[in-house]
């Protein structure tokens, strides 16, 4: 008997990837709740930092450009060798495109990224005497540098209280109800309005690390979450979720 194909599943109304759903079903975080949220994240990690390895503002900028649609681990693996050869815009230009590609070819979009890195290196020399600027406007004028990259550099290299919204920050802000928004820019704006001043400098890293290791995309680790009771997410996972059929079969082997 021919089996009928299953109809496509509809997204649940409270799917964390549908930001509007959370805004409709829960009240916004108060300033007090937001302060408690970050106080707990800080208690777990008092001095959060980027997991990208860098030596100076220029190598940080290069690493962040390379990290687009790539993991920090993959970027660090590539830059471990690259930064031994080039730590300044001048040294990067001396490498040339083919040599640069040989270092970063394990990273997605490596050809485009190589061209951008060489172009921004030239722009830094021509416009900023080889130094990484500490203004958003100047950073975003560089090839391959958007708002998220500029925010990371401003926060990490220059201590500015900026919040870069990547996939992890976007997910955590929407899923928890901390600062829902339909776009990264909306989430950034909402975060800046709700995060207490005392936590602004570290907020970017706390949210990224929380999203990377606890509030993960497919099955958040709610039992391990220090903000479990503050979170508005309606589908929290249990302490001991039932293993899938495939996982159960693997355990029996």
DRENPA-3360 file (N, C-alpha, C; in nm, 2 decimals, always signed):
BEGIN
1 = XXXXXXXX = +0.08/-0.12/+0.00/+0.00/+0.00/+0.00/+0.09/+0.12/+0.00 ~ +0.06/+0.21/-0.09/+0.14/+0.34/-0.10/+0.11/+0.43/+0.02 ~ +0.22/+0.47/+0.08/+0.21/+0.56/+0.19/+0.20/+0.70/+0.15 ~ +0.11/+0.77/+0.21/+0.09/+0.91/+0.18/+0.19/+1.00/+0.24 ~ +0.24/+1.09/+0.16/+0.34/+1.19/+0.21/+0.28/+1.27/+0.33 ~ +0.36/+1.30/+0.43/+0.31/+1.38/+0.54/+0.30/+1.52/+0.49 ~ +0.20/+1.59/+0.54/+0.18/+1.73/+0.50/+0.29/+1.81/+0.57 ~ +0.34/+1.92/+0.51/+0.44/+2.00/+0.58/+0.39/+2.05/+0.71;
9 = XXXXXXXX = +0.48/+2.05/+0.81/+0.44/+2.09/+0.94/+0.44/+2.25/+0.95 ~ +0.34/+2.30/+1.02/+0.33/+2.44/+1.03/+0.42/+2.48/+1.15 ~ +0.47/+2.60/+1.14/+0.55/+2.65/+1.26/+0.46/+2.68/+1.37 ~ +0.50/+2.64/+1.49/+0.41/+2.67/+1.61/+0.41/+2.82/+1.63 ~ +0.30/+2.86/+1.69/+0.28/+3.00/+1.71/+0.39/+3.06/+1.81 ~ +0.44/+2.97/+1.90/+0.54/+3.02/+2.00/+0.68/+2.97/+1.96 ~ +0.70/+2.94/+1.83/+0.83/+2.91/+1.78/+0.92/+3.03/+1.81 ~ +1.04/+3.01/+1.88/+1.13/+3.11/+1.91/+1.19/+3.19/+1.79;
17 = XXXXXXXX = +1.18/+3.12/+1.67/+1.23/+3.19/+1.55/+1.12/+3.28/+1.49 ~ +1.01/+3.29/+1.55/+0.90/+3.38/+1.51/+0.89/+3.49/+1.62 ~ +0.97/+3.60/+1.61/+0.98/+3.69/+1.72/+0.85/+3.75/+1.76 ~ +0.76/+3.78/+1.67/+0.63/+3.84/+1.70/+0.55/+3.76/+1.80 ~ +0.56/+3.63/+1.79/+0.49/+3.54/+1.88/+0.51/+3.57/+2.03 ~ +0.64/+3.59/+2.06/+0.68/+3.61/+2.20/+0.63/+3.75/+2.24 ~ +0.63/+3.85/+2.16/+0.59/+3.98/+2.19/+0.44/+3.98/+2.22 ~ +0.36/+3.89/+2.15/+0.22/+3.89/+2.17/+0.18/+3.82/+2.30;
25 = XXXXXXXX = +0.26/+3.72/+2.34/+0.21/+3.64/+2.45/+0.28/+3.67/+2.58 ~ +0.37/+3.76/+2.59/+0.43/+3.79/+2.72/+0.46/+3.93/+2.74 ~ +0.47/+3.98/+2.86/+0.50/+4.12/+2.88/+0.65/+4.14/+2.88 ~ +0.69/+4.26/+2.84/+0.84/+4.28/+2.83/+0.91/+4.27/+2.96 ~ +1.04/+4.25/+2.95/+1.12/+4.25/+3.07/+1.12/+4.39/+3.14 ~ +1.11/+4.39/+3.27/+1.13/+4.52/+3.34/+1.28/+4.54/+3.35 ~ +1.31/+4.66/+3.39/+1.46/+4.69/+3.41/+1.51/+4.61/+3.53 ~ +1.43/+4.58/+3.63/+1.47/+4.50/+3.74/+1.50/+4.36/+3.69;
33 = XXXXXXXX = +1.41/+4.30/+3.61/+1.43/+4.17/+3.56/+1.55/+4.16/+3.47 ~ +1.57/+4.26/+3.39/+1.69/+4.26/+3.30/+1.82/+4.27/+3.39 ~ +1.82/+4.34/+3.49/+1.93/+4.35/+3.58/+1.96/+4.22/+3.65 ~ +1.86/+4.15/+3.69/+1.87/+4.02/+3.75/+1.92/+3.92/+3.65 ~ +1.87/+3.93/+3.53/+1.91/+3.84/+3.42/+2.06/+3.85/+3.40 ~ +2.12/+3.97/+3.39/+2.26/+3.98/+3.36/+2.35/+3.96/+3.49 ~ +2.29/+3.99/+3.60/+2.36/+3.96/+3.73/+2.39/+3.81/+3.74 ~ +2.29/+3.73/+3.70/+2.32/+3.59/+3.71/+2.42/+3.54/+3.60;
41 = XXXXXXXX = +2.41/+3.59/+3.48/+2.50/+3.56/+3.38/+2.64/+3.60/+3.42 ~ +2.65/+3.71/+3.48/+2.79/+3.76/+3.53/+2.84/+3.67/+3.64 ~ +2.75/+3.63/+3.73/+2.79/+3.54/+3.84/+2.85/+3.41/+3.78 ~ +2.80/+3.36/+3.67/+2.86/+3.24/+3.61/+2.99/+3.27/+3.53 ~ +3.00/+3.39/+3.47/+3.12/+3.42/+3.40/+3.15/+3.57/+3.42 ~ +3.23/+3.60/+3.52/+3.25/+3.74/+3.56/+3.32/+3.83/+3.45 ~ +3.40/+3.77/+3.37/+3.48/+3.85/+3.27/+3.46/+3.79/+3.13 ~ +3.35/+3.80/+3.07/+3.33/+3.74/+2.94/+3.41/+3.80/+2.83;
49 = XXXXXXXX = +3.46/+3.72/+2.74/+3.55/+3.77/+2.63/+3.51/+3.69/+2.50 ~ +3.55/+3.75/+2.39/+3.53/+3.68/+2.26/+3.61/+3.55/+2.26 ~ +3.57/+3.45/+2.19/+3.64/+3.33/+2.18/+3.73/+3.33/+2.05 ~ +3.73/+3.44/+1.98/+3.82/+3.46/+1.87/+3.96/+3.50/+1.92 ~ +4.06/+3.44/+1.87/+4.20/+3.46/+1.91/+4.26/+3.58/+1.83 ~ +4.31/+3.68/+1.89/+4.37/+3.79/+1.81/+4.48/+3.85/+1.89 ~ +4.56/+3.93/+1.82/+4.68/+3.99/+1.89/+4.67/+4.14/+1.90 ~ +4.59/+4.21/+1.82/+4.57/+4.35/+1.82/+4.44/+4.39/+1.75;
57 = XXXXXXXX = +4.40/+4.52/+1.75/+4.28/+4.55/+1.68/+4.27/+4.51/+1.54 ~ +4.38/+4.51/+1.47/+4.37/+4.47/+1.32/+4.34/+4.32/+1.31 ~ +4.41/+4.24/+1.39/+4.39/+4.09/+1.38/+4.25/+4.06/+1.43 ~ +4.20/+4.14/+1.53/+4.06/+4.12/+1.57/+3.96/+4.15/+1.46 ~ +3.99/+4.26/+1.39/+3.90/+4.30/+1.28/+3.90/+4.19/+1.17 ~ +4.02/+4.14/+1.14/+4.03/+4.03/+1.04/+3.95/+3.90/+1.08 ~ +3.97/+3.87/+1.21/+3.91/+3.75/+1.26/+3.76/+3.76/+1.26 ~ +3.70/+3.88/+1.29/+3.56/+3.90/+1.29/+3.50/+3.89/+1.15;
65 = XXXXXXXX = +3.58/+3.95/+1.05/+3.54/+3.94/+0.91/+3.53/+3.80/+0.87 ~ +3.63/+3.72/+0.91/+3.63/+3.58/+0.87/+3.53/+3.50/+0.94 ~ +3.48/+3.54/+1.05/+3.38/+3.46/+1.13/+3.24/+3.47/+1.08 ~ +3.21/+3.55/+0.98/+3.08/+3.55/+0.92/+3.05/+3.42/+0.86 ~ +2.94/+3.36/+0.90/+2.89/+3.23/+0.85/+3.00/+3.12/+0.87 ~ +3.07/+3.13/+0.98/+3.18/+3.04/+1.02/+3.18/+3.03/+1.17 ~ +3.24/+2.93/+1.23/+3.25/+2.91/+1.37/+3.38/+2.98/+1.42 ~ +3.38/+3.02/+1.54/+3.50/+3.08/+1.60/+3.62/+2.97/+1.60;
73 = XXXXXXXX = +3.58/+2.85/+1.63/+3.68/+2.74/+1.63/+3.75/+2.73/+1.49 ~ +3.67/+2.73/+1.39/+3.72/+2.72/+1.25/+3.81/+2.84/+1.22 ~ +3.77/+2.96/+1.26/+3.84/+3.08/+1.23/+3.98/+3.07/+1.31 ~ +3.97/+3.04/+1.43/+4.10/+3.03/+1.51/+4.20/+2.93/+1.45 ~ +4.14/+2.82/+1.40/+4.23/+2.72/+1.34/+4.30/+2.78/+1.22 ~ +4.23/+2.86/+1.14/+4.30/+2.92/+1.02/+4.39/+3.04/+1.06 ~ +4.35/+3.12/+1.15/+4.43/+3.24/+1.19/+4.55/+3.21/+1.27 ~ +4.55/+3.09/+1.33/+4.67/+3.05/+1.41/+4.79/+3.06/+1.33;
81 = XXXXXXXX = +4.79/+3.01/+1.20/+4.90/+3.02/+1.11/+4.91/+3.16/+1.04 ~ +4.79/+3.21/+1.01/+4.79/+3.34/+0.93/+4.85/+3.45/+1.02 ~ +4.82/+3.46/+1.14/+4.86/+3.57/+1.22/+5.01/+3.56/+1.26 ~ +5.07/+3.45/+1.24/+5.21/+3.44/+1.26/+5.29/+3.50/+1.14 ~ +5.22/+3.52/+1.03/+5.28/+3.58/+0.91/+5.23/+3.73/+0.90 ~ +5.11/+3.76/+0.94/+5.06/+3.89/+0.91/+4.98/+3.94/+1.03 ~ +5.03/+4.05/+1.09/+4.95/+4.11/+1.21/+4.93/+4.26/+1.18 ~ +4.96/+4.31/+1.07/+4.94/+4.45/+1.03/+4.88/+4.46/+0.89;
89 = XXXXXXXX = +4.82/+4.57/+0.85/+4.77/+4.58/+0.72/+4.88/+4.57/+0.61 ~ +5.00/+4.62/+0.64/+5.11/+4.62/+0.55/+5.15/+4.47/+0.52 ~ +5.16/+4.40/+0.63/+5.20/+4.26/+0.62/+5.10/+4.17/+0.54 ~ +4.97/+4.21/+0.57/+4.86/+4.14/+0.50/+4.87/+4.16/+0.35 ~ +4.89/+4.29/+0.31/+4.90/+4.32/+0.17/+5.02/+4.25/+0.10 ~ +5.13/+4.24/+0.18/+5.25/+4.17/+0.12/+5.22/+4.02/+0.09 ~ +5.13/+3.96/+0.17/+5.09/+3.82/+0.14/+5.03/+3.80/+0.00 ~ +4.94/+3.89/-0.03/+4.87/+3.88/-0.16/+4.76/+3.78/-0.15;
97 = XXXXXXXX = +4.67/+3.79/-0.25/+4.55/+3.71/-0.25/+4.57/+3.56/-0.24 ~ +4.65/+3.51/-0.33/+4.67/+3.37/-0.34/+4.73/+3.31/-0.21 ~ +4.82/+3.38/-0.15/+4.88/+3.33/-0.03/+4.78/+3.34/+0.09 ~ +4.71/+3.45/+0.09/+4.60/+3.47/+0.20/+4.50/+3.36/+0.19 ~ +4.46/+3.32/+0.07/+4.36/+3.22/+0.05/+4.41/+3.08/+0.10 ~ +4.54/+3.06/+0.08/+4.60/+2.93/+0.13/+4.58/+2.91/+0.28 ~ +4.57/+3.03/+0.35/+4.56/+3.02/+0.50/+4.41/+3.00/+0.54 ~ +4.32/+3.06/+0.46/+4.18/+3.07/+0.51/+4.08/+2.99/+0.42;
105 = XXXXXXXX = +4.14/+2.90/+0.33/+4.05/+2.83/+0.24/+3.96/+2.73/+0.31 ~ +3.98/+2.70/+0.44/+3.90/+2.61/+0.52/+3.77/+2.68/+0.57 ~ +3.76/+2.81/+0.55/+3.65/+2.89/+0.59/+3.56/+2.92/+0.48 ~ +3.43/+2.92/+0.51/+3.33/+2.95/+0.40/+3.35/+3.09/+0.34 ~ +3.32/+3.10/+0.21/+3.33/+3.23/+0.14/+3.47/+3.29/+0.14 ~ +3.57/+3.20/+0.14/+3.71/+3.24/+0.16/+3.76/+3.34/+0.05 ~ +3.71/+3.32/-0.07/+3.76/+3.41/-0.18/+3.71/+3.55/-0.16 ~ +3.58/+3.57/-0.13/+3.53/+3.70/-0.10/+3.59/+3.76/+0.02;
113 = XXXXXXXX = +3.61/+3.68/+0.12/+3.67/+3.73/+0.25/+3.81/+3.77/+0.22 ~ +3.89/+3.70/+0.14/+4.03/+3.74/+0.11/+4.03/+3.87/+0.04 ~ +3.94/+3.89/-0.05/+3.94/+4.02/-0.13/+3.91/+4.13/-0.03 ~ +3.81/+4.11/+0.06/+3.77/+4.21/+0.15/+3.88/+4.25/+0.25 ~ +3.95/+4.15/+0.30/+4.06/+4.17/+0.39/+4.17/+4.25/+0.33 ~ +4.21/+4.22/+0.21/+4.31/+4.30/+0.14/+4.26/+4.44/+0.11 ~ +4.14/+4.45/+0.07/+4.08/+4.59/+0.04/+4.08/+4.67/+0.17 ~ +4.03/+4.61/+0.28/+4.03/+4.69/+0.40/+4.16/+4.72/+0.46;
121 = XXXXXXXX = +4.26/+4.63/+0.43/+4.40/+4.66/+0.47/+4.45/+4.78/+0.39 ~ +4.42/+4.79/+0.27/+4.46/+4.90/+0.19/+4.39/+5.03/+0.23 ~ +4.26/+5.02/+0.27/+4.19/+5.14/+0.31/+4.24/+5.18/+0.45 ~ +4.28/+5.09/+0.54/+4.34/+5.13/+0.66/+4.47/+5.21/+0.65 ~ +4.55/+5.17/+0.55/+4.68/+5.24/+0.52/+4.65/+5.37/+0.46 ~ +4.56/+5.38/+0.37/+4.54/+5.50/+0.29/+4.46/+5.61/+0.38 ~ +4.37/+5.56/+0.46/+4.28/+5.66/+0.53/+4.32/+5.67/+0.68 ~ +4.38/+5.57/+0.74/+4.40/+5.58/+0.89/+4.54/+5.54/+0.93;
129 = XXXXXXXX = +4.64/+5.56/+0.84/+4.78/+5.54/+0.88/+4.80/+5.40/+0.93 ~ +4.72/+5.31/+0.88/+4.74/+5.17/+0.91/+4.68/+5.12/+1.04 ~ +4.60/+5.22/+1.11/+4.54/+5.19/+1.24/+4.39/+5.16/+1.22 ~ +4.34/+5.07/+1.31/+4.19/+5.05/+1.30/+4.12/+5.16/+1.37 ~ +4.03/+5.23/+1.31/+3.96/+5.34/+1.36/+3.87/+5.30/+1.48 ~ +3.84/+5.39/+1.57/+3.75/+5.36/+1.68/+3.61/+5.43/+1.67 ~ +3.57/+5.45/+1.54/+3.44/+5.51/+1.52/+3.36/+5.42/+1.43 ~ +3.23/+5.41/+1.46/+3.14/+5.32/+1.38/+3.14/+5.36/+1.23;
137 = XXXXXXXX = +3.13/+5.49/+1.21/+3.12/+5.53/+1.07/+3.24/+5.49/+0.99 ~ +3.36/+5.51/+1.05/+3.49/+5.47/+0.98/+3.50/+5.32/+0.96 ~ +3.46/+5.25/+1.06/+3.47/+5.10/+1.05/+3.37/+5.05/+0.94 ~ +3.25/+5.10/+0.94/+3.15/+5.05/+0.84/+3.18/+5.10/+0.70 ~ +3.27/+5.19/+0.69/+3.31/+5.23/+0.55/+3.42/+5.14/+0.49 ~ +3.47/+5.05/+0.57/+3.57/+4.95/+0.53/+3.51/+4.84/+0.45 ~ +3.57/+4.78/+0.35/+3.52/+4.67/+0.27/+3.49/+4.55/+0.36 ~ +3.37/+4.49/+0.35/+3.34/+4.37/+0.43/+3.30/+4.39/+0.57;
145 = XXXXXXXX = +3.29/+4.52/+0.61/+3.26/+4.55/+0.75/+3.12/+4.60/+0.76 ~ +3.03/+4.53/+0.83/+2.90/+4.58/+0.85/+2.88/+4.62/+1.00 ~ +2.76/+4.64/+1.04/+2.73/+4.69/+1.17/+2.77/+4.59/+1.28 ~ +2.74/+4.46/+1.25/+2.78/+4.36/+1.35/+2.93/+4.36/+1.38 ~ +3.00/+4.35/+1.27/+3.15/+4.35/+1.28/+3.20/+4.47/+1.35 ~ +3.15/+4.59/+1.31/+3.19/+4.72/+1.38/+3.16/+4.71/+1.53 ~ +3.04/+4.66/+1.56/+3.01/+4.65/+1.71/+3.10/+4.56/+1.78 ~ +3.14/+4.45/+1.73/+3.23/+4.36/+1.79/+3.37/+4.43/+1.82;
153 = XXXXXXXX = +3.42/+4.50/+1.72/+3.55/+4.56/+1.73/+3.54/+4.68/+1.83 ~ +3.43/+4.76/+1.82/+3.42/+4.87/+1.91/+3.41/+4.82/+2.06 ~ +3.34/+4.71/+2.08/+3.33/+4.66/+2.21/+3.45/+4.59/+2.26 ~ +3.51/+4.50/+2.18/+3.62/+4.42/+2.23/+3.76/+4.50/+2.23 ~ +3.78/+4.58/+2.12/+3.91/+4.65/+2.11/+3.91/+4.78/+2.18 ~ +3.79/+4.85/+2.18/+3.79/+4.99/+2.23/+3.70/+5.01/+2.36 ~ +3.64/+4.90/+2.41/+3.57/+4.91/+2.53/+3.44/+4.98/+2.52 ~ +3.38/+5.00/+2.40/+3.26/+5.07/+2.38/+3.14/+4.98/+2.42;
161 = XXXXXXXX = +3.04/+5.03/+2.48/+2.92/+4.95/+2.53/+2.83/+4.92/+2.41 ~ +2.88/+4.85/+2.31/+2.79/+4.81/+2.20/+2.75/+4.67/+2.21 ~ +2.64/+4.63/+2.14/+2.59/+4.50/+2.14/+2.58/+4.45/+1.99 ~ +2.66/+4.35/+1.96/+2.66/+4.30/+1.82/+2.56/+4.18/+1.82 ~ +2.46/+4.19/+1.73/+2.35/+4.09/+1.73/+2.38/+3.99/+1.62 ~ +2.44/+3.87/+1.66/+2.45/+3.76/+1.57/+2.34/+3.66/+1.59 ~ +2.35/+3.55/+1.53/+2.24/+3.45/+1.54/+2.21/+3.41/+1.69 ~ +2.31/+3.40/+1.77/+2.30/+3.36/+1.91/+2.22/+3.47/+1.99;
169 = XXXXXXXX = +2.27/+3.59/+1.97/+2.21/+3.70/+2.05/+2.06/+3.72/+2.00 ~ +2.04/+3.71/+1.87/+1.91/+3.73/+1.82/+1.81/+3.62/+1.88 ~ +1.86/+3.50/+1.88/+1.78/+3.39/+1.94/+1.75/+3.41/+2.08 ~ +1.85/+3.44/+2.16/+1.83/+3.45/+2.31/+1.74/+3.57/+2.34 ~ +1.76/+3.68/+2.27/+1.68/+3.80/+2.30/+1.53/+3.77/+2.27 ~ +1.51/+3.70/+2.16/+1.37/+3.67/+2.12/+1.31/+3.55/+2.21 ~ +1.39/+3.45/+2.22/+1.33/+3.33/+2.29/+1.30/+3.36/+2.44 ~ +1.39/+3.43/+2.50/+1.37/+3.46/+2.65/+1.27/+3.57/+2.67;
177 = XXXXXXXX = +1.25/+3.65/+2.56/+1.16/+3.77/+2.58/+1.23/+3.89/+2.63 ~ +1.36/+3.88/+2.64/+1.44/+3.99/+2.70/+1.43/+4.12/+2.61 ~ +1.45/+4.10/+2.48/+1.44/+4.22/+2.39/+1.40/+4.17/+2.25 ~ +1.27/+4.13/+2.23/+1.23/+4.07/+2.10/+1.24/+4.18/+1.99 ~ +1.26/+4.13/+1.87/+1.26/+4.21/+1.75/+1.26/+4.13/+1.63 ~ +1.21/+4.19/+1.52/+1.20/+4.11/+1.39/+1.33/+4.12/+1.32 ~ +1.42/+4.21/+1.35/+1.55/+4.22/+1.28/+1.66/+4.24/+1.38 ~ +1.79/+4.21/+1.34/+1.90/+4.23/+1.43/+1.91/+4.38/+1.48;
185 = XXXXXXXX = +1.88/+4.47/+1.39/+1.88/+4.61/+1.43/+1.78/+4.64/+1.54 ~ +1.66/+4.59/+1.52/+1.55/+4.61/+1.62/+1.59/+4.54/+1.75 ~ +1.65/+4.42/+1.75/+1.69/+4.36/+1.87/+1.80/+4.44/+1.94 ~ +1.90/+4.49/+1.86/+2.00/+4.57/+1.92/+1.95/+4.69/+1.99 ~ +1.85/+4.76/+1.92/+1.79/+4.88/+1.98/+1.72/+4.85/+2.11 ~ +1.65/+4.74/+2.11/+1.57/+4.70/+2.23/+1.66/+4.66/+2.34 ~ +1.77/+4.59/+2.31/+1.87/+4.55/+2.41/+1.93/+4.68/+2.48 ~ +1.97/+4.77/+2.39/+2.03/+4.89/+2.45/+1.93/+4.97/+2.54;
193 = XXXXXXXX = +1.80/+4.95/+2.52/+1.71/+5.02/+2.60/+1.68/+4.95/+2.73 ~ +1.70/+4.82/+2.73/+1.66/+4.74/+2.85/+1.78/+4.70/+2.94 ~ +1.90/+4.68/+2.88/+2.02/+4.64/+2.95/+2.07/+4.75/+3.04 ~ +2.08/+4.73/+3.17/+2.13/+4.83/+3.26/+2.27/+4.87/+3.23 ~ +2.30/+5.00/+3.25/+2.43/+5.05/+3.22/+2.55/+4.97/+3.27 ~ +2.53/+4.92/+3.39/+2.64/+4.84/+3.45/+2.68/+4.71/+3.38 ~ +2.58/+4.66/+3.30/+2.61/+4.54/+3.23/+2.63/+4.56/+3.08 ~ +2.62/+4.68/+3.03/+2.63/+4.70/+2.88/+2.76/+4.65/+2.82;
201 = XXXXXXXX = +2.87/+4.67/+2.89/+3.00/+4.63/+2.82/+3.01/+4.48/+2.80 ~ +2.96/+4.41/+2.90/+2.97/+4.26/+2.88/+2.85/+4.19/+2.82 ~ +2.74/+4.27/+2.80/+2.61/+4.20/+2.76/+2.63/+4.13/+2.63 ~ +2.70/+4.18/+2.53/+2.72/+4.12/+2.40/+2.78/+3.98/+2.42 ~ +2.89/+3.97/+2.50/+2.95/+3.84/+2.52/+2.87/+3.74/+2.60 ~ +2.80/+3.79/+2.71/+2.72/+3.71/+2.79/+2.61/+3.64/+2.70 ~ +2.55/+3.72/+2.62/+2.44/+3.67/+2.54/+2.49/+3.57/+2.43 ~ +2.60/+3.60/+2.37/+2.66/+3.51/+2.27/+2.69/+3.37/+2.34;
209 = XXXXXXXX = +2.76/+3.38/+2.45/+2.80/+3.26/+2.51/+2.68/+3.18/+2.57 ~ +2.58/+3.25/+2.62/+2.46/+3.18/+2.67/+2.39/+3.11/+2.55 ~ +2.39/+3.18/+2.44/+2.32/+3.12/+2.32/+2.40/+3.00/+2.26 ~ +2.53/+3.01/+2.27/+2.62/+2.91/+2.21/+2.63/+2.78/+2.29 ~ +2.61/+2.79/+2.43/+2.64/+2.68/+2.51/+2.51/+2.63/+2.59 ~ +2.42/+2.72/+2.61/+2.30/+2.68/+2.70/+2.17/+2.70/+2.62 ~ +2.14/+2.82/+2.57/+2.02/+2.84/+2.50/+2.04/+2.81/+2.35 ~ +2.08/+2.69/+2.32/+2.11/+2.65/+2.19/+1.99/+2.64/+2.10;
217 = XXXXXXXX = +2.01/+2.63/+1.97/+1.90/+2.65/+1.87/+1.79/+2.53/+1.88 ~ +1.84/+2.41/+1.87/+1.74/+2.30/+1.85/+1.68/+2.25/+1.98 ~ +1.76/+2.24/+2.09/+1.70/+2.19/+2.21/+1.78/+2.26/+2.33 ~ +1.72/+2.38/+2.37/+1.79/+2.46/+2.47/+1.80/+2.37/+2.60 ~ +1.91/+2.40/+2.67/+1.95/+2.33/+2.79/+1.89/+2.40/+2.91 ~ +1.76/+2.40/+2.92/+1.68/+2.48/+3.02/+1.72/+2.44/+3.16 ~ +1.74/+2.31/+3.19/+1.77/+2.28/+3.33/+1.91/+2.33/+3.37 ~ +1.99/+2.37/+3.28/+2.13/+2.42/+3.31/+2.12/+2.58/+3.31;
225 = XXXXXXXX = +2.01/+2.64/+3.28/+2.00/+2.78/+3.26/+1.99/+2.86/+3.39 ~ +2.07/+2.96/+3.41/+2.07/+3.04/+3.54/+1.95/+3.14/+3.53 ~ +1.89/+3.16/+3.42/+1.78/+3.26/+3.41/+1.65/+3.19/+3.37 ~ +1.65/+3.06/+3.41/+1.53/+2.97/+3.37/+1.40/+3.04/+3.42 ~ +1.39/+3.09/+3.54/+1.27/+3.14/+3.59/+1.23/+3.27/+3.53 ~ +1.32/+3.35/+3.48/+1.30/+3.48/+3.42/+1.25/+3.46/+3.27 ~ +1.30/+3.36/+3.21/+1.27/+3.34/+3.07/+1.13/+3.32/+3.04 ~ +1.08/+3.38/+2.93/+0.94/+3.37/+2.89/+0.91/+3.25/+2.79;
233 = XXXXXXXX = +1.02/+3.18/+2.76/+1.00/+3.07/+2.66/+0.90/+2.97/+2.71 ~ +0.80/+2.94/+2.63/+0.69/+2.85/+2.68/+0.72/+2.70/+2.67 ~ +0.82/+2.67/+2.59/+0.85/+2.52/+2.57/+0.98/+2.48/+2.63 ~ +1.00/+2.51/+2.76/+1.13/+2.47/+2.82/+1.15/+2.32/+2.82 ~ +1.27/+2.28/+2.80/+1.31/+2.14/+2.80/+1.31/+2.09/+2.95 ~ +1.29/+1.96/+2.96/+1.29/+1.90/+3.09/+1.43/+1.86/+3.13 ~ +1.45/+1.82/+3.26/+1.58/+1.78/+3.31/+1.63/+1.66/+3.24 ~ +1.54/+1.56/+3.21/+1.59/+1.44/+3.15/+1.49/+1.41/+3.03;
241 = XXXXXXXX = +1.51/+1.47/+2.92/+1.43/+1.45/+2.80/+1.44/+1.31/+2.75 ~ +1.33/+1.26/+2.70/+1.34/+1.12/+2.64/+1.42/+1.12/+2.52 ~ +1.51/+1.02/+2.51/+1.60/+1.01/+2.39/+1.52/+0.98/+2.26 ~ +1.57/+1.03/+2.15/+1.50/+1.00/+2.03/+1.52/+0.85/+1.99 ~ +1.44/+0.80/+1.90/+1.45/+0.66/+1.86/+1.59/+0.63/+1.81 ~ +1.64/+0.72/+1.73/+1.77/+0.70/+1.67/+1.88/+0.70/+1.78 ~ +1.87/+0.79/+1.88/+1.96/+0.79/+1.99/+1.95/+0.66/+2.07 ~ +1.83/+0.61/+2.09/+1.81/+0.49/+2.17/+1.87/+0.37/+2.10;
249 = XXXXX = +1.86/+0.37/+1.97/+1.93/+0.26/+1.89/+2.08/+0.26/+1.91 ~ +2.14/+0.39/+1.90/+2.28/+0.40/+1.92/+2.33/+0.35/+2.05 ~ +2.25/+0.38/+2.16/+2.29/+0.34/+2.29/+2.29/+0.18/+2.30 ~ +2.20/+0.12/+2.23/+2.19/-0.03/+2.24/+2.30/-0.10/+2.16 ~ +2.37/-0.02/+2.07/+2.47/-0.09/+1.99/+2.60/-0.10/+2.07;
% end
